[in-house]
């Protein structure tokens, strides 16, 4: 095992319960240098939700050009979005980006006869919603039966307004071909004769 070290600045030190710790930003950088892109995206999103200074993280990343692992950190910072509320949502965003699918709106608010609803991901112009179904959505807050009933009632009301729903789980993120097919099929259905949901990247 090879130990990788670099100097610790005074502003990169804080105290938690009286114990010296690296700051949130320094901790994110150090961990991301050992992570894959997907792991780094999860970490950076979570840190952003906690209030991490993304500008400072980008500055530190620039200072590490050429360092092993810095590519994962840089790509995670390019994708960082504190609106992602779970690891599953972060990985879904990273996969949509890697598959070059038109990026959705996050935590999109939409109204039905039952009130305001928030969708994990939405392409509102095509009325397509993508929901990541992790266990916390159904087990952590209210009795599971109540949550499932409310979720089903919300989905039914929005489908009557023309919305198409895609629901994915952890396993779907590791079957990329099927995931891409399902998302593009839904977006093409919603687009009719409109533009392709695949992004066009310029070379270079």
Backbone as CSV, one residue per row, in Angstrom:
resi,resn,N_x,N_y,N_z,CA_x,CA_y,CA_z,C_x,C_y,C_z
1,UNK,0.838,-1.189,0.000,0.000,0.000,0.000,0.879,1.247,0.000
2,UNK,0.522,2.221,-0.843,1.278,3.463,-0.926,0.497,4.574,-0.255
3,UNK,1.126,5.271,0.666,0.466,6.381,1.361,0.618,7.653,0.529
4,UNK,-0.500,8.364,0.339,-0.485,9.614,-0.399,-0.759,10.743,0.585
5,UNK,0.115,11.705,0.653,-0.048,12.801,1.598,0.091,14.133,0.878
6,UNK,-0.456,15.171,1.464,-0.260,16.542,0.995,-0.476,17.468,2.180
7,UNK,0.067,18.673,2.127,0.012,19.581,3.280,-1.428,19.909,3.680
8,UNK,-1.617,20.153,4.975,-2.924,20.515,5.513,-2.885,21.970,5.954
9,UNK,-3.659,22.828,5.285,-3.700,24.237,5.637,-4.512,24.482,6.899
10,UNK,-4.279,25.609,7.524,-4.978,25.919,8.779,-6.483,26.047,8.565
11,UNK,-6.918,26.492,7.379,-8.344,26.639,7.098,-9.002,25.311,6.729
12,UNK,-8.176,24.267,6.623,-8.715,22.944,6.293,-8.860,22.084,7.542
13,UNK,-8.785,22.723,8.698,-8.896,22.013,9.972,-10.090,22.576,10.738
14,UNK,-10.876,21.684,11.338,-11.985,22.113,12.186,-12.062,21.162,13.374
15,UNK,-12.959,21.475,14.297,-13.100,20.638,15.490,-14.538,20.144,15.581
16,UNK,-14.675,18.854,15.822,-15.987,18.227,16.003,-15.985,17.536,17.362
17,UNK,-16.846,18.010,18.269,-16.874,17.492,19.646,-15.493,17.568,20.290
18,UNK,-14.788,18.647,19.977,-13.482,18.878,20.572,-12.341,18.141,19.911
19,UNK,-12.633,17.354,18.888,-11.584,16.588,18.216,-11.218,17.257,16.892
20,UNK,-9.925,17.356,16.570,-9.500,17.978,15.310,-9.860,17.092,14.122
21,UNK,-10.450,17.684,13.108,-10.850,16.961,11.895,-10.546,17.828,10.680
22,UNK,-10.425,17.193,9.544,-10.300,17.974,8.318,-11.652,18.604,8.006
23,UNK,-11.629,19.751,7.365,-12.863,20.448,7.007,-13.689,19.607,6.047
24,UNK,-14.945,19.985,5.886,-15.829,19.256,4.976,-15.243,19.233,3.572
25,UNK,-14.797,20.385,3.089,-14.257,20.450,1.722,-12.994,19.617,1.566
26,UNK,-12.087,19.699,2.539,-10.847,18.915,2.446,-11.148,17.421,2.505
27,UNK,-12.108,17.047,3.335,-12.478,15.634,3.441,-13.034,15.123,2.115
28,UNK,-13.884,15.935,1.471,-14.448,15.550,0.179,-13.340,15.359,-0.853
29,UNK,-12.392,16.281,-0.897,-11.299,16.186,-1.863,-10.471,14.933,-1.612
30,UNK,-10.071,14.732,-0.366,-9.220,13.576,-0.051,-9.904,12.262,-0.397
31,UNK,-11.183,12.144,-0.076,-11.911,10.905,-0.364,-12.102,10.715,-1.868
32,UNK,-12.455,11.793,-2.556,-12.725,11.680,-3.993,-11.495,11.248,-4.775
33,UNK,-10.304,11.584,-4.271,-9.074,11.172,-4.953,-8.895,9.652,-4.922
34,UNK,-9.647,8.973,-4.068,-9.567,7.508,-3.974,-10.823,6.832,-4.514
35,UNK,-11.802,7.636,-4.978,-13.096,7.101,-5.385,-13.209,6.978,-6.900
36,UNK,-14.200,6.187,-7.320,-14.621,6.192,-8.716,-15.446,7.459,-8.963
37,UNK,-15.741,7.735,-10.226,-16.563,8.902,-10.546,-17.929,8.792,-9.859
38,UNK,-18.538,7.604,-9.930,-19.868,7.426,-9.348,-19.849,7.658,-7.841
39,UNK,-18.849,7.125,-7.168,-18.736,7.323,-5.719,-18.511,8.801,-5.387
40,UNK,-17.684,9.448,-6.194,-17.393,10.862,-5.952,-18.629,11.727,-6.154
41,UNK,-19.462,11.401,-7.148,-20.695,12.153,-7.379,-21.604,12.057,-6.159
42,UNK,-21.745,10.870,-5.602,-22.571,10.696,-4.399,-22.041,11.563,-3.272
43,UNK,-20.732,11.524,-3.065,-20.119,12.267,-1.965,-20.256,13.779,-2.161
44,UNK,-19.968,14.260,-3.353,-20.017,15.703,-3.606,-21.449,16.222,-3.500
45,UNK,-22.409,15.479,-4.029,-23.814,15.886,-3.888,-24.209,15.996,-2.425
46,UNK,-23.834,14.997,-1.642,-24.189,14.994,-0.217,-23.514,16.156,0.507
47,UNK,-22.254,16.392,0.197,-21.538,17.505,0.820,-22.177,18.834,0.439
48,UNK,-22.615,18.958,-0.814,-23.273,20.191,-1.252,-24.566,20.411,-0.474
49,UNK,-25.302,19.339,-0.207,-26.527,19.465,0.597,-26.206,19.919,2.013
50,UNK,-25.021,19.539,2.488,-24.598,19.927,3.842,-24.032,21.340,3.896
51,UNK,-23.883,21.971,2.739,-23.390,23.340,2.713,-21.950,23.505,2.298
52,UNK,-21.351,22.486,1.723,-19.960,22.600,1.268,-19.827,23.710,0.234
53,UNK,-18.713,24.389,0.250,-18.426,25.480,-0.682,-17.921,24.881,-1.999
54,UNK,-18.797,24.819,-3.006,-18.410,24.210,-4.274,-17.335,25.015,-4.985
55,UNK,-17.358,26.338,-4.808,-16.304,27.164,-5.393,-14.949,26.816,-4.828
56,UNK,-14.890,26.600,-3.526,-13.634,26.211,-2.887,-13.189,24.837,-3.359
57,UNK,-14.142,23.918,-3.493,-13.809,22.580,-3.982,-13.243,22.640,-5.400
58,UNK,-13.831,23.472,-6.230,-13.334,23.588,-7.605,-11.930,24.194,-7.620
59,UNK,-11.683,25.149,-6.728,-10.361,25.758,-6.641,-9.325,24.722,-6.198
60,UNK,-9.677,23.928,-5.209,-8.759,22.888,-4.741,-8.520,21.855,-5.827
61,UNK,-9.569,21.546,-6.582,-9.428,20.578,-7.674,-8.451,21.103,-8.726
62,UNK,-8.544,22.387,-9.039,-7.634,22.985,-10.021,-6.187,22.907,-9.569
63,UNK,-5.968,22.993,-8.258,-4.606,22.931,-7.716,-4.024,21.527,-7.771
64,UNK,-4.881,20.541,-8.068,-4.435,19.144,-8.040,-4.304,18.540,-9.431
65,UNK,-4.267,19.388,-10.459,-4.136,18.878,-11.826,-2.919,17.968,-11.938
66,UNK,-3.142,16.781,-12.507,-2.068,15.808,-12.656,-1.986,14.815,-11.524
67,UNK,-2.715,15.055,-10.459,-2.696,14.161,-9.304,-3.572,12.933,-9.587
68,UNK,-3.133,11.763,-9.148,-3.930,10.554,-9.311,-5.291,10.743,-8.644
69,UNK,-6.353,10.407,-9.366,-7.694,10.481,-8.811,-8.410,11.791,-9.038
70,UNK,-7.720,12.790,-9.541,-8.340,14.111,-9.675,-9.421,14.125,-10.762
71,UNK,-9.360,13.211,-11.721,-10.371,13.168,-12.779,-11.744,12.876,-12.192
72,UNK,-11.811,11.930,-11.252,-13.090,11.600,-10.615,-13.645,12.805,-9.875
73,UNK,-12.782,13.523,-9.170,-13.220,14.718,-8.448,-13.722,15.778,-9.418
74,UNK,-12.995,16.009,-10.500,-13.388,17.038,-11.456,-14.733,16.712,-12.094
75,UNK,-14.927,15.472,-12.469,-16.200,15.095,-13.101,-17.353,15.178,-12.100
76,UNK,-17.077,14.814,-10.865,-18.125,14.917,-9.840,-18.522,16.368,-9.616
77,UNK,-17.562,17.265,-9.633,-17.864,18.682,-9.452,-18.631,19.242,-10.653
78,UNK,-18.347,18.731,-11.835,-19.093,19.161,-13.020,-20.557,18.762,-12.915
79,UNK,-20.823,17.643,-12.248,-22.187,17.126,-12.138,-22.867,17.504,-10.827
80,UNK,-22.164,18.115,-9.911,-22.680,18.346,-8.554,-24.019,19.078,-8.564
81,UNK,-24.947,18.576,-7.747,-26.258,19.219,-7.618,-26.830,18.877,-6.241
82,UNK,-26.930,19.869,-5.351,-27.428,19.592,-3.995,-28.891,19.188,-3.958
83,UNK,-29.599,19.296,-5.076,-31.006,18.885,-5.093,-31.168,17.377,-5.102
84,UNK,-30.112,16.637,-5.429,-30.185,15.178,-5.339,-30.289,14.789,-3.875
85,UNK,-31.335,14.072,-3.534,-31.633,13.816,-2.128,-31.189,12.448,-1.634
86,UNK,-30.574,11.655,-2.497,-30.130,10.327,-2.070,-29.014,9.860,-3.001
87,UNK,-28.319,8.827,-2.559,-27.271,8.247,-3.402,-27.860,7.719,-4.703
88,UNK,-29.049,7.136,-4.619,-29.693,6.611,-5.817,-29.985,7.699,-6.831
89,UNK,-30.439,8.862,-6.359,-30.710,9.966,-7.273,-29.418,10.490,-7.895
90,UNK,-28.350,10.540,-7.107,-27.064,10.991,-7.644,-26.572,10.053,-8.744
91,UNK,-26.674,8.752,-8.502,-26.220,7.787,-9.504,-27.102,7.823,-10.750
92,UNK,-28.392,8.069,-10.569,-29.286,8.173,-11.718,-28.884,9.354,-12.590
93,UNK,-28.587,10.494,-11.976,-28.149,11.663,-12.722,-26.862,11.385,-13.482
94,UNK,-25.912,10.741,-12.807,-24.635,10.440,-13.449,-24.840,9.521,-14.644
95,UNK,-25.741,8.557,-14.515,-25.993,7.622,-15.604,-26.690,8.323,-16.768
96,UNK,-27.672,9.167,-16.489,-28.339,9.919,-17.556,-27.326,10.772,-18.324
97,UNK,-26.409,11.386,-17.589,-25.377,12.209,-18.229,-24.470,11.344,-19.087
98,UNK,-24.033,10.217,-18.559,-23.109,9.355,-19.297,-23.770,8.767,-20.543
99,UNK,-25.075,8.528,-20.486,-25.799,7.999,-21.638,-26.214,9.097,-22.619
100,UNK,-25.852,10.343,-22.290,-26.113,11.496,-23.156,-27.606,11.719,-23.388
101,UNK,-28.383,11.494,-22.358,-29.818,11.749,-22.418,-30.079,13.158,-21.906
102,UNK,-30.984,13.862,-22.561,-31.318,15.226,-22.158,-31.532,15.298,-20.651
103,UNK,-30.811,16.174,-19.948,-30.933,16.220,-18.486,-32.333,16.654,-18.050
104,UNK,-32.868,16.021,-17.009,-34.194,16.372,-16.509,-34.132,17.500,-15.488
105,UNK,-35.310,18.012,-15.122,-35.433,18.899,-13.978,-35.439,18.044,-12.716
106,UNK,-34.773,18.542,-11.661,-34.741,17.813,-10.397,-35.754,18.402,-9.420
107,UNK,-36.383,17.511,-8.643,-37.350,17.918,-7.615,-38.379,18.871,-8.221
108,UNK,-38.939,18.456,-9.323,-39.868,19.298,-10.081,-41.243,19.328,-9.418
109,UNK,-41.758,20.528,-9.217,-43.058,20.710,-8.574,-44.167,20.707,-9.621
110,UNK,-45.209,19.917,-9.357,-46.345,19.854,-10.264,-47.614,19.727,-9.422
111,UNK,-48.711,20.257,-9.927,-49.962,20.280,-9.165,-50.967,19.297,-9.746
112,UNK,-51.710,18.651,-8.838,-52.835,17.796,-9.209,-54.009,18.172,-8.310
113,UNK,-55.177,17.567,-8.499,-56.298,17.860,-7.602,-56.003,17.567,-6.135
114,UNK,-54.941,16.811,-5.868,-54.593,16.472,-4.492,-53.525,17.397,-3.912
115,UNK,-53.145,18.418,-4.681,-52.179,19.384,-4.161,-50.883,19.403,-4.948
116,UNK,-49.851,19.990,-4.328,-48.531,20.078,-4.954,-47.782,18.769,-4.764
117,UNK,-47.091,18.347,-5.807,-46.300,17.123,-5.751,-44.894,17.421,-6.275
118,UNK,-43.939,16.677,-5.756,-42.553,16.868,-6.178,-42.049,15.587,-6.810
119,UNK,-41.559,15.703,-8.044,-41.048,14.560,-8.781,-39.525,14.538,-8.696
120,UNK,-38.951,13.341,-8.502,-37.486,13.228,-8.420,-36.828,13.810,-9.664
121,UNK,-37.287,13.373,-10.827,-36.768,13.853,-12.114,-37.958,14.066,-13.046
122,UNK,-37.896,15.106,-13.850,-38.998,15.355,-14.774,-38.509,16.027,-16.044
123,UNK,-39.115,15.623,-17.150,-38.983,16.312,-18.421,-40.355,16.944,-18.677
124,UNK,-40.616,18.125,-18.108,-41.975,18.677,-18.118,-42.552,18.922,-19.502
125,UNK,-41.711,19.282,-20.471,-42.237,19.545,-21.812,-42.770,18.276,-22.454
126,UNK,-42.345,17.117,-21.937,-42.825,15.841,-22.459,-43.685,15.093,-21.441
127,UNK,-43.882,15.711,-20.301,-44.687,15.124,-19.219,-44.212,13.706,-18.888
128,UNK,-42.917,13.570,-18.727,-42.312,12.303,-18.329,-41.645,12.490,-16.971
129,UNK,-41.961,11.609,-16.037,-41.377,11.655,-14.698,-40.611,10.367,-14.443
130,UNK,-39.470,10.501,-13.797,-38.671,9.342,-13.400,-38.499,9.399,-11.887
131,UNK,-38.887,8.330,-11.223,-38.834,8.269,-9.766,-37.881,7.156,-9.342
132,UNK,-36.964,7.502,-8.421,-36.077,6.476,-7.876,-36.709,5.923,-6.608
133,UNK,-37.004,4.634,-6.606,-37.680,4.006,-5.476,-36.686,3.307,-4.566
134,UNK,-36.152,4.072,-3.607,-35.314,3.484,-2.573,-36.166,3.173,-1.352
135,UNK,-35.653,2.363,-0.451,-36.436,1.965,0.720,-36.806,3.146,1.604
136,UNK,-35.937,4.161,1.670,-36.208,5.272,2.581,-37.491,6.002,2.207
137,UNK,-37.834,6.001,0.919,-39.043,6.701,0.478,-40.287,6.094,1.116
138,UNK,-40.249,4.788,1.365,-41.447,4.103,1.840,-41.392,3.662,3.298
139,UNK,-40.213,3.632,3.892,-40.109,3.041,5.227,-39.643,4.005,6.314
140,UNK,-39.083,5.155,5.947,-38.417,5.984,6.959,-39.289,7.054,7.608
141,UNK,-40.418,7.399,7.032,-41.108,8.589,7.509,-42.496,8.320,8.066
142,UNK,-43.349,7.649,7.334,-44.704,7.372,7.782,-44.964,5.882,7.657
143,UNK,-46.067,5.379,8.230,-46.392,3.965,7.998,-46.397,3.645,6.517
144,UNK,-45.797,2.517,6.158,-45.585,2.179,4.758,-46.878,2.180,3.952
145,UNK,-47.957,1.641,4.530,-49.225,1.609,3.814,-49.707,2.991,3.437
146,UNK,-49.555,3.962,4.353,-49.973,5.338,4.069,-49.151,5.936,2.943
147,UNK,-47.841,5.686,2.981,-46.959,6.234,1.948,-47.301,5.652,0.580
148,UNK,-47.506,4.343,0.525,-47.818,3.703,-0.746,-49.153,4.191,-1.303
149,UNK,-50.142,4.374,-0.421,-51.443,4.862,-0.873,-51.325,6.271,-1.442
150,UNK,-50.613,7.155,-0.718,-50.450,8.532,-1.167,-49.673,8.597,-2.476
151,UNK,-48.651,7.746,-2.602,-47.832,7.721,-3.813,-48.658,7.253,-5.011
152,UNK,-49.451,6.223,-4.802,-50.269,5.693,-5.888,-51.345,6.703,-6.299
153,UNK,-51.953,7.378,-5.339,-52.984,8.364,-5.646,-52.386,9.542,-6.427
154,UNK,-51.195,9.978,-6.008,-50.511,11.063,-6.704,-50.198,10.665,-8.134
155,UNK,-49.639,9.464,-8.314,-49.253,9.023,-9.644,-50.470,8.894,-10.556
156,UNK,-51.550,8.358,-10.039,-52.762,8.198,-10.842,-53.295,9.558,-11.292
157,UNK,-53.306,10.531,-10.376,-53.810,11.860,-10.709,-52.962,12.514,-11.798
158,UNK,-51.647,12.355,-11.715,-50.768,12.965,-12.716,-50.831,12.223,-14.049
159,UNK,-51.035,10.918,-14.011,-51.195,10.170,-15.262,-52.457,10.610,-15.996
160,UNK,-53.479,10.966,-15.235,-54.706,11.464,-15.862,-54.479,12.823,-16.515
161,UNK,-53.425,13.516,-16.083,-53.069,14.791,-16.706,-52.087,14.606,-17.870
162,UNK,-51.785,13.353,-18.192,-50.928,13.075,-19.339,-49.488,12.738,-19.011
163,UNK,-49.149,12.603,-17.731,-47.783,12.282,-17.353,-47.516,10.787,-17.525
164,UNK,-46.313,10.467,-17.963,-45.815,9.089,-18.005,-44.817,8.908,-16.873
165,UNK,-44.945,7.812,-16.129,-44.062,7.562,-14.996,-43.135,6.385,-15.273
166,UNK,-41.857,6.587,-14.960,-40.873,5.505,-14.942,-40.406,5.348,-13.502
167,UNK,-40.435,4.132,-12.997,-39.954,3.877,-11.647,-38.753,2.950,-11.731
168,UNK,-37.669,3.352,-11.086,-36.462,2.535,-11.118,-36.001,2.228,-9.703
169,UNK,-35.252,1.134,-9.591,-34.667,0.707,-8.322,-33.162,0.591,-8.506
170,UNK,-32.489,0.210,-7.419,-31.027,0.095,-7.482,-30.575,-0.812,-8.625
171,UNK,-31.247,-1.946,-8.772,-30.797,-2.913,-9.786,-30.851,-2.334,-11.195
172,UNK,-31.766,-1.398,-11.430,-31.899,-0.823,-12.767,-30.691,0.015,-13.167
173,UNK,-29.994,0.561,-12.173,-28.823,1.388,-12.468,-27.639,0.566,-12.961
174,UNK,-27.719,-0.746,-12.783,-26.626,-1.626,-13.202,-27.002,-2.447,-14.427
175,UNK,-28.127,-2.102,-15.028,-28.527,-2.687,-16.309,-28.724,-1.523,-17.266
176,UNK,-27.613,-0.971,-17.731,-27.636,0.307,-18.424,-28.352,0.251,-19.763
177,UNK,-28.264,-0.859,-20.462,-28.914,-0.969,-21.769,-30.427,-0.885,-21.612
178,UNK,-30.966,-1.647,-20.674,-32.413,-1.622,-20.455,-32.859,-0.267,-19.913
179,UNK,-32.056,0.314,-19.024,-32.375,1.634,-18.478,-32.485,2.660,-19.606
180,UNK,-31.499,2.665,-20.485,-31.497,3.627,-21.593,-32.709,3.414,-22.484
181,UNK,-33.021,2.168,-22.777,-34.166,1.870,-23.636,-35.457,2.384,-23.013
182,UNK,-35.662,2.145,-21.721,-36.897,2.568,-21.051,-37.039,4.087,-21.043
183,UNK,-35.944,4.788,-20.727,-36.013,6.246,-20.654,-36.259,6.840,-22.032
184,UNK,-35.515,6.378,-23.036,-35.684,6.928,-24.378,-37.054,6.597,-24.948
185,UNK,-37.567,5.412,-24.655,-38.899,5.054,-25.139,-39.942,5.998,-24.566
186,UNK,-39.847,6.301,-23.275,-40.797,7.209,-22.640,-40.659,8.620,-23.189
187,UNK,-39.423,9.086,-23.365,-39.202,10.439,-23.864,-39.640,10.578,-25.321
188,UNK,-39.409,9.567,-26.131,-39.835,9.623,-27.522,-41.350,9.614,-27.630
189,UNK,-41.997,8.872,-26.725,-43.457,8.859,-26.696,-43.983,10.241,-26.337
190,UNK,-43.330,10.876,-25.356,-43.765,12.197,-24.937,-43.413,13.275,-25.948
191,UNK,-42.366,13.038,-26.722,-41.904,14.053,-27.670,-42.713,14.065,-28.953
192,UNK,-43.359,12.936,-29.270,-44.076,12.862,-30.536,-43.091,13.006,-31.677
193,UNK,-43.269,14.006,-32.489,-42.375,14.227,-33.631,-41.321,15.272,-33.312
194,UNK,-41.097,15.538,-32.029,-40.173,16.590,-31.633,-38.728,16.170,-31.709
195,UNK,-37.884,16.938,-31.019,-36.440,16.715,-31.077,-36.052,15.442,-30.353
196,UNK,-34.894,14.906,-30.714,-34.371,13.706,-30.069,-34.007,14.003,-28.631
197,UNK,-34.316,13.061,-27.685,-33.933,13.258,-26.298,-32.461,13.010,-26.027
198,UNK,-31.723,12.577,-27.047,-30.288,12.407,-26.884,-29.602,13.745,-27.106
199,UNK,-28.685,14.096,-26.181,-27.944,15.331,-26.351,-26.944,15.211,-27.482
200,UNK,-26.664,16.325,-28.119,-25.636,16.352,-29.169,-24.402,17.039,-28.604
201,UNK,-23.281,16.329,-28.601,-22.022,16.891,-28.089,-21.143,17.286,-29.265
202,UNK,-20.561,18.455,-29.158,-19.604,18.870,-30.175,-18.283,18.164,-29.934
203,UNK,-17.598,17.839,-30.995,-16.301,17.188,-30.856,-15.297,18.206,-30.351
204,UNK,-14.305,17.704,-29.623,-13.248,18.584,-29.158,-13.466,19.065,-27.764
